Amino acid sequence: MQSHYEAVILGAGINGTALAKALSEQGKSVLVIEKQDIGAGASSHSSRLIHGGLRYLENFEFSLVREALKDQQDLLENYSDLVTLRTFYLPLYAGSRPVWMLRAGLWLYGFFSRHGQKAKEITKEEFLALFGALKAEGLKAVFTYADAKTDDYALTCAIAAEAKARGAEILEKTQVESIEIDTEKITIHLAQRSLTTALLINATGAWVDEVNARFKLPSSYTIEKLSGIHLVIDRVLVPEPLFLQTASKRIFFIIPEKETTLIGTTERSESGDVDRIEVNEEDVEYLLRESNNYLKTALKRSDVKEVFIGTRPLIKSAKDPNRMSREYKLDLHRIGKNRLLHIYGGKLTTFPSLAKKAAEIVMK
Ligand SMILES: Cc1cc2nc3c(=O)[nH]c(=O)nc-3n(C[C@H](O)[C@H](O)[C@H](O)COP(=O)(O)OP(=O)(O)OC[C@H]3O[C@@H](n4cnc5c(N)ncnc54)[C@H](O)[C@@H]3O)c2cc1C
């Protein structure tokens, strides 16, 4: 094991591993330090969608949607065993967004998408014949469109394996004890050894502020921590993925997996340490209640086989969490001969663009 690396990355989530792969490809010696295991953070606790985010169009986040849909196409082409295109159903019930709005949104989403599959409207009868578990009352219209699904943990492990194959080292279950930065070098002290670098990358996702505070690293942004839970129901409820609207018009989904159903997600602002964030039973009840508004046979708490929680790192901007952007920021600091790059925010979907841009910044 070396004592000097051209780049040291903190965090082996999708972004840290993708950047390790990008820098190794350029011939850099790279070490990734992960305090838990590869993909243990948000990258294995997401909704597992590789998508542009249809609902972000409502906030006019066109550049985010366009970039994410470009990344979606790259991932569909390059990781076809892990990222697959699926048909999503969008039933509109009384009280949900107007039909014209969805039609316009889907048209725009289709315009930015690159897979070439068009959204379409299907009849209520067609939908109800397929989705026998759903209520017919109040159903106004149904649309379908194509978006992609993945296994987030498997995807992160695949990227980590590619980074390793190109020479990057990944140390798991490793805590950084301290970081010293002088004008010549950055020294990172681990429990058993110390190493140096001139380029430190903080890719610790929702932990980014905690890392900056602990090691007194300069930074230009702070994040809002927004936790989200998913329910794993012990059986398959629907044949295909579908998006529904809550009573307050938030979007949530019911997605069939092999032998279970995934229902998600929630958004809760968190102020404590990321490692102490726990599932709130109110959020479980909320997802059950909202699902039961649409299901003929109501789900009970005992139908929930598992609940998992992840924390999104969103850049602090607005007060309303629902309107906070999923865009990412790359924050570069020069200290003497050294460089420090923080990654803030982002989505699972946008890791290819993020890693490409971050590599370009640090290779300059
Ligand atoms: C509920 C939820 C649903 C989501 N759904 C989607 C979706 O469907 N589609 C989508 O595109 N995106 C989705 N996202 C967003 C996506 O999951 C994240 O943007 C992405 O996984 C972030 O990756 P990351 O590598 O930046 O962070 P993480 O995956 O969180 O990785 C950060 C890593 O840093 C490590 N770490 C922390 N502190 C230290 C330290 N001191 N030293 C070393 N390592 C440290 C952590 O252990 C962790 O492994 C969702 C997120 C959540 C929470």
PDBQT file of the ligand as one rigid body, heavy atoms in Angstrom, charges set to zero:
ROOT
HETATM    1  C1  LIG A 401     -35.191   8.237  -0.130  1.00  0.00    +0.000 C 
HETATM    2  C2  LIG A 401     -34.330   8.508  -1.310  1.00  0.00    +0.000 A 
HETATM    3  C3  LIG A 401     -34.767   8.199  -2.591  1.00  0.00    +0.000 A 
HETATM    4  C4  LIG A 401     -33.964   8.469  -3.695  1.00  0.00    +0.000 A 
HETATM    5  N1  LIG A 401     -34.372   8.076  -4.924  1.00  0.00    +0.000 NA
HETATM    6  C5  LIG A 401     -33.615   8.322  -5.989  1.00  0.00    +0.000 A 
HETATM    7  C6  LIG A 401     -34.004   7.832  -7.268  1.00  0.00    +0.000 A 
HETATM    8  O1  LIG A 401     -34.978   7.108  -7.410  1.00  0.00    +0.000 OA
HETATM    9  N2  LIG A 401     -33.222   8.159  -8.319  1.00  0.00    +0.000 N 
HETATM   10  C7  LIG A 401     -32.106   8.928  -8.202  1.00  0.00    +0.000 A 
HETATM   11  O2  LIG A 401     -31.495   9.227  -9.211  1.00  0.00    +0.000 OA
HETATM   12  N3  LIG A 401     -31.675   9.358  -6.995  1.00  0.00    +0.000 NA
HETATM   13  C8  LIG A 401     -32.401   9.057  -5.897  1.00  0.00    +0.000 A 
HETATM   14  N4  LIG A 401     -31.978   9.448  -4.653  1.00  0.00    +0.000 N 
HETATM   15  C9  LIG A 401     -30.723  10.205  -4.537  1.00  0.00    +0.000 C 
HETATM   16  C10 LIG A 401     -29.507   9.293  -4.550  1.00  0.00    +0.000 C 
HETATM   17  O3  LIG A 401     -29.716   8.157  -3.749  1.00  0.00    +0.000 OA
HETATM   18  C11 LIG A 401     -28.301  10.060  -4.022  1.00  0.00    +0.000 C 
HETATM   19  O4  LIG A 401     -28.198  11.314  -4.668  1.00  0.00    +0.000 OA
HETATM   20  C12 LIG A 401     -26.989   9.340  -4.279  1.00  0.00    +0.000 C 
HETATM   21  O5  LIG A 401     -27.077   7.987  -3.877  1.00  0.00    +0.000 OA
HETATM   22  C13 LIG A 401     -25.889  10.040  -3.513  1.00  0.00    +0.000 C 
HETATM   23  O6  LIG A 401     -24.689   9.337  -3.718  1.00  0.00    +0.000 OA
HETATM   24  P1  LIG A 401     -23.390   9.816  -2.966  1.00  0.00    +0.000 P 
HETATM   25  O7  LIG A 401     -22.293   8.964  -3.446  1.00  0.00    +0.000 OA
HETATM   26  O8  LIG A 401     -23.210  11.296  -3.130  1.00  0.00    +0.000 OA
HETATM   27  O9  LIG A 401     -23.719   9.609  -1.411  1.00  0.00    +0.000 OA
HETATM   28  P2  LIG A 401     -23.841   8.250  -0.553  1.00  0.00    +0.000 P 
HETATM   29  O10 LIG A 401     -24.302   7.109  -1.352  1.00  0.00    +0.000 OA
HETATM   30  O11 LIG A 401     -24.639   8.592   0.658  1.00  0.00    +0.000 OA
HETATM   31  O12 LIG A 401     -22.330   7.950  -0.160  1.00  0.00    +0.000 OA
HETATM   32  C14 LIG A 401     -21.626   8.705   0.793  1.00  0.00    +0.000 C 
HETATM   33  C15 LIG A 401     -20.696   7.742   1.504  1.00  0.00    +0.000 C 
HETATM   34  O13 LIG A 401     -19.815   8.489   2.345  1.00  0.00    +0.000 OA
HETATM   35  C16 LIG A 401     -19.526   7.672   3.462  1.00  0.00    +0.000 C 
HETATM   36  N5  LIG A 401     -18.987   8.508   4.531  1.00  0.00    +0.000 N 
HETATM   37  C17 LIG A 401     -19.641   9.363   5.338  1.00  0.00    +0.000 A 
HETATM   38  N6  LIG A 401     -18.785   9.969   6.183  1.00  0.00    +0.000 NA
HETATM   39  C18 LIG A 401     -17.552   9.499   5.891  1.00  0.00    +0.000 A 
HETATM   40  C19 LIG A 401     -16.246   9.748   6.420  1.00  0.00    +0.000 A 
HETATM   41  N7  LIG A 401     -16.047  10.582   7.433  1.00  0.00    +0.000 N 
HETATM   42  N8  LIG A 401     -15.206   9.071   5.878  1.00  0.00    +0.000 NA
HETATM   43  C20 LIG A 401     -15.376   8.172   4.871  1.00  0.00    +0.000 A 
HETATM   44  N9  LIG A 401     -16.593   7.906   4.339  1.00  0.00    +0.000 NA
HETATM   45  C21 LIG A 401     -17.677   8.566   4.842  1.00  0.00    +0.000 A 
HETATM   46  C22 LIG A 401     -20.865   7.047   3.801  1.00  0.00    +0.000 C 
HETATM   47  O14 LIG A 401     -20.707   5.881   4.589  1.00  0.00    +0.000 OA
HETATM   48  C23 LIG A 401     -21.427   6.756   2.407  1.00  0.00    +0.000 C 
HETATM   49  O15 LIG A 401     -21.146   5.428   1.983  1.00  0.00    +0.000 OA
HETATM   50  C24 LIG A 401     -32.721   9.125  -3.524  1.00  0.00    +0.000 A 
HETATM   51  C25 LIG A 401     -32.259   9.404  -2.235  1.00  0.00    +0.000 A 
HETATM   52  C26 LIG A 401     -33.037   9.075  -1.133  1.00  0.00    +0.000 A 
HETATM   53  C27 LIG A 401     -32.494   9.309   0.229  1.00  0.00    +0.000 C 
ENDROOT
TORSDOF 0
